């Protein structure tokens, strides 16, 4: 027996603009503010670090030594 009803996985997903159009005005404003903050943060140019650690961030990965010498930062 086959079932002709669409399951959630079979339905086409709406585009982001269509999805946002169905949201209440407060939710749309919140998303627009979040998009603006994200764009501002991404466009912010950070100065390059002189003499800094190359590679992954040592604080995040626990790599506290460089060429056998413990580094402090």
ZADREN-163320 format. One line per field, with one value per atom (N, C-alpha, C): x, y, z; residue in three letters; atom name. Coordinates in Angstrom, 1 decimal. Layout:
# ZADREN-163320
xx = X	... .
yy = Y	... .
zz = Z	... .
rest = ALA	... .
atom = CA	... .
//
This chain:
# ZADREN-163320
xx = 0.8	0.0	0.9	0.6	1.3	0.6	1.3	0.7	1.1	0.1	0.4	0.5	0.4	0.5	2.0	2.3	3.7	4.1	5.3	5.9	6.7	7.1	7.9	9.2	9.8	11.0	10.7	9.5	9.1	8.8	8.3	7.9	9.1	8.9	10.0	10.2	11.4	11.6	11.5	10.8	10.6	12.0	12.1	13.3	13.3	14.5	14.7	13.8	13.6	12.7	11.3	10.8	9.5	9.2	10.2	10.1	10.1	10.9	10.9	9.6	9.0	7.8	6.6	6.7	5.6	5.8	6.9	7.2	6.5	6.2	5.6	6.6	6.1	7.0	8.1	7.9	9.0	10.1	9.7	10.7	11.5	10.9	11.6	12.5	12.1	13.0	14.2	14.0	15.1	16.1	15.6	16.5	17.2	16.6	17.3	18.4	18.1	19.1	20.3	20.0	21.1	21.9	21.2	22.0	22.9	22.4	23.2	24.4	24.2	25.3	26.3	25.9	26.8	27.6	26.9	27.6	28.6	28.3	29.2	30.4	30.2	31.3	32.2	31.7	32.5	33.2	32.7	33.3	34.4	34.4	35.4	36.8	37.7	39.1	39.9	40.5	41.3	42.7	43.5	45.0	45.7	46.7	47.5	48.3	48.5	49.3	50.8	51.6	53.0	53.7	54.4	55.1	54.2	53.0	52.1	52.3	51.6	51.6	51.1	51.8	51.3	50.5	49.5	48.7	47.5	46.9	45.7	45.9	44.9	44.9	45.3	46.5	47.0	46.0	45.3	44.3	43.3	42.8	41.7	42.2	43.4	43.9	44.9	45.2	46.1	47.6	48.0	49.4	50.2	50.8	51.5	53.0	53.5	55.0	55.2	56.4	56.8	58.3	58.6	60.0	60.5	59.7	60.2	60.2	59.9	59.9	58.5	58.2	56.8	56.6	55.5	55.2	54.1	54.2	53.3	52.8	51.5	50.9	49.8 .
yy = -1.2	0.0	1.2	2.2	3.4	4.6	5.5	6.7	7.9	8.6	9.7	11.0	11.0	12.3	12.6	13.9	14.3	14.3	13.7	13.7	15.0	15.4	16.6	16.6	15.5	15.4	15.6	15.3	15.3	16.7	17.6	18.9	19.8	20.6	21.5	22.6	22.8	23.8	25.2	26.1	27.5	28.2	29.2	30.0	30.8	31.4	32.2	33.4	34.0	35.2	34.8	33.7	33.3	32.9	32.3	31.9	33.1	34.1	35.4	36.1	36.1	36.8	36.3	35.0	34.5	34.8	35.3	35.6	36.9	37.0	38.2	39.4	40.6	41.8	41.8	41.5	41.5	40.6	39.4	38.4	38.8	39.5	40.0	41.1	42.0	43.0	42.4	41.4	40.8	40.2	39.5	38.9	39.9	41.1	42.1	42.7	42.9	43.4	42.5	41.2	40.2	40.2	40.3	40.3	41.6	42.7	43.9	43.8	43.2	43.0	42.0	40.9	40.0	40.6	41.4	42.1	43.1	43.8	44.8	44.1	43.0	42.2	41.6	41.1	40.5	41.6	42.8	43.9	44.5	44.3	44.9	44.4	45.3	44.8	44.8	43.7	43.6	43.7	44.4	44.6	43.2	43.0	41.8	41.8	40.7	40.6	40.4	41.3	41.2	40.3	39.3	38.4	37.4	37.3	36.4	35.0	34.1	32.7	32.3	31.5	31.1	29.8	29.6	28.4	28.6	27.5	27.5	28.3	28.9	29.6	28.8	29.1	28.2	28.1	29.2	29.1	28.1	28.0	27.1	25.6	25.4	24.1	23.6	24.5	24.0	23.9	24.5	24.4	25.6	25.3	26.4	26.5	25.7	25.8	26.0	26.6	26.9	26.5	25.6	25.1	24.6	24.0	23.4	24.4	25.7	26.7	27.1	27.1	27.5	29.0	29.3	30.7	31.3	32.5	33.2	34.4	34.6	35.6	36.3 .
zz = 0.0	0.0	0.0	-0.8	-0.9	-0.3	0.3	0.9	0.1	-0.5	-1.4	-0.6	0.7	1.4	1.5	1.5	1.6	3.1	3.3	4.6	4.7	5.9	6.1	5.2	5.0	4.2	2.7	2.3	0.9	0.4	1.3	1.0	0.6	-0.4	-0.7	0.4	0.8	1.9	1.3	2.0	1.6	1.6	0.7	0.7	2.0	2.3	3.5	3.5	2.3	2.2	2.5	2.0	2.2	3.7	4.3	5.7	6.6	6.3	7.1	6.9	5.7	5.4	6.3	6.7	7.5	9.0	9.4	10.8	11.3	12.6	13.1	13.0	13.0	12.8	13.8	15.1	16.1	15.8	15.3	14.9	13.7	12.8	11.6	12.0	12.9	13.3	14.0	14.8	15.6	14.6	13.6	12.6	11.8	11.4	10.7	11.6	12.9	13.8	13.9	14.0	14.1	12.8	11.6	10.4	10.3	10.8	10.8	11.7	12.9	13.8	13.2	12.6	11.9	10.8	10.0	8.9	9.4	10.5	11.1	11.7	12.3	12.9	11.8	10.7	9.7	8.9	8.8	8.0	8.9	10.2	11.1	10.7	10.4	10.1	11.4	11.7	12.9	12.4	13.2	12.9	13.0	12.2	12.3	13.6	14.2	15.4	15.0	15.6	15.3	16.3	15.8	16.7	17.4	16.9	17.5	17.1	17.8	17.6	16.2	15.5	14.2	14.4	13.6	13.7	14.6	15.1	15.9	17.2	17.7	18.9	20.0	20.7	21.8	23.0	23.3	24.4	24.2	22.9	22.6	22.6	22.1	21.9	22.9	23.9	25.0	24.6	23.6	23.1	23.8	24.9	25.6	25.4	24.5	24.3	22.8	22.5	21.1	21.1	20.2	20.1	21.4	22.2	23.5	24.6	24.4	25.4	25.7	27.0	27.4	27.1	26.5	26.1	27.0	27.3	28.1	27.3	27.3	26.5	27.2 .
rest = UNK	UNK	UNK	UNK	UNK	UNK	UNK	UNK	UNK	UNK	UNK	UNK	UNK	UNK	UNK	UNK	UNK	UNK	UNK	UNK	UNK	UNK	UNK	UNK	UNK	UNK	UNK	UNK	UNK	UNK	UNK	UNK	UNK	UNK	UNK	UNK	UNK	UNK	UNK	UNK	UNK	UNK	UNK	UNK	UNK	UNK	UNK	UNK	UNK	UNK	UNK	UNK	UNK	UNK	UNK	UNK	UNK	UNK	UNK	UNK	UNK	UNK	UNK	UNK	UNK	UNK	UNK	UNK	UNK	UNK	UNK	UNK	UNK	UNK	UNK	UNK	UNK	UNK	UNK	UNK	UNK	UNK	UNK	UNK	UNK	UNK	UNK	UNK	UNK	UNK	UNK	UNK	UNK	UNK	UNK	UNK	UNK	UNK	UNK	UNK	UNK	UNK	UNK	UNK	UNK	UNK	UNK	UNK	UNK	UNK	UNK	UNK	UNK	UNK	UNK	UNK	UNK	UNK	UNK	UNK	UNK	UNK	UNK	UNK	UNK	UNK	UNK	UNK	UNK	UNK	UNK	UNK	UNK	UNK	UNK	UNK	UNK	UNK	UNK	UNK	UNK	UNK	UNK	UNK	UNK	UNK	UNK	UNK	UNK	UNK	UNK	UNK	UNK	UNK	UNK	UNK	UNK	UNK	UNK	UNK	UNK	UNK	UNK	UNK	UNK	UNK	UNK	UNK	UNK	UNK	UNK	UNK	UNK	UNK	UNK	UNK	UNK	UNK	UNK	UNK	UNK	UNK	UNK	UNK	UNK	UNK	UNK	UNK	UNK	UNK	UNK	UNK	UNK	UNK	UNK	UNK	UNK	UNK	UNK	UNK	UNK	UNK	UNK	UNK	UNK	UNK	UNK	UNK	UNK	UNK	UNK	UNK	UNK	UNK	UNK	UNK	UNK	UNK	UNK .
atom = N	CA	C	N	CA	C	N	CA	C	N	CA	C	N	CA	C	N	CA	C	N	CA	C	N	CA	C	N	CA	C	N	CA	C	N	CA	C	N	CA	C	N	CA	C	N	CA	C	N	CA	C	N	CA	C	N	CA	C	N	CA	C	N	CA	C	N	CA	C	N	CA	C	N	CA	C	N	CA	C	N	CA	C	N	CA	C	N	CA	C	N	CA	C	N	CA	C	N	CA	C	N	CA	C	N	CA	C	N	CA	C	N	CA	C	N	CA	C	N	CA	C	N	CA	C	N	CA	C	N	CA	C	N	CA	C	N	CA	C	N	CA	C	N	CA	C	N	CA	C	N	CA	C	N	CA	C	N	CA	C	N	CA	C	N	CA	C	N	CA	C	N	CA	C	N	CA	C	N	CA	C	N	CA	C	N	CA	C	N	CA	C	N	CA	C	N	CA	C	N	CA	C	N	CA	C	N	CA	C	N	CA	C	N	CA	C	N	CA	C	N	CA	C	N	CA	C	N	CA	C	N	CA	C	N	CA	C	N	CA	C	N	CA	C	N	CA	C	N	CA	C	N	CA	C .
//
